[in-house]
Amino acid sequence: MRRLWPDPGEVDDIAALVAAEARPAPADRPWVLVNMVASLDGAITIAERSGGLGGPADKAMFAALRGIADVVLVGAGTARAERYGPARPSEAIRAARRARGQHEVPQIALVTRSLDLDLSTPLFTEAERPSIVITCASADPHRQAAAAEVAELVVAGDDAVDLPAALAALRTADAEVVTCEGGPTLNGDLIAADLIDEWALTAAPLLVGGDAGRGSRSRHPADPRAMRLDRLLESDHYLLERWVRAR
């Protein structure tokens, strides 16, 4: 893998490179990074799944960005579509996390207004650390009680999930870095609330066409959020970009 910018050269250990990058958590919430893969024409899925866009470099970056996360944040719809299971880091990543004083495994946090969840899946029954379910006060109380039996329940907001409040709760629970893996609605809501500190984009060398969605959408349009390029890698024609919020 080659680093194109800054300081061009070979990168032997992508996990170590990512772990060495600065991600200072604000006082009231964790550092929030979004990790997405997209084709050259902006598609984020092929046949409604993101897996067809990725290659070895993208998989390595995915593992590295999960490897630094205290919490992996994902919308419930994306978790269903991508068939999420519990996090299972490699032994090398576990050792690196222990050396940094982190838990060996990040928690998976699902954002859901409806609490329409299958609580019998491995995401809840086989996780080394309890998954987190983030919902709002208007969610069905019976579903809230059922979720609390198998997961850590965070109630943030009244009729919709209040993302700043949810992230504040994660920070109170000692989460310093949150890696968000989508989907587009969750990404769009994070943009609207100006909660994204970093956008990690893998540009896949593909043209997809069709009607695949883009990386974010929201019912609440936001002013454009300025970002600055912090790092650019290339491997087998994939570009791995790190963009940081220009505040």
TAGI-V954412 format. One record per helix or strand of 2 or more residues. SS is the DSSP state (~ for helix, > for strand). FROM is the first residue (numbers start at 1). LEN is the number of residues. If there is no record, write none. Layout:
BEGIN
ss = [SS	SS]
from = [FROM	FROM]
len = [LEN	LEN]
END
This chain:
BEGIN
ss = [>	>	~	>	~	~	>	~	~	>	~	>	~	>	~	>	~	>	>	>]
from = [2	9	14	31	51	56	71	76	91	107	122	132	141	152	163	177	184	198	227	238]
len = [4	2	7	9	3	12	5	6	10	5	4	4	10	4	10	4	9	7	9	8]
END
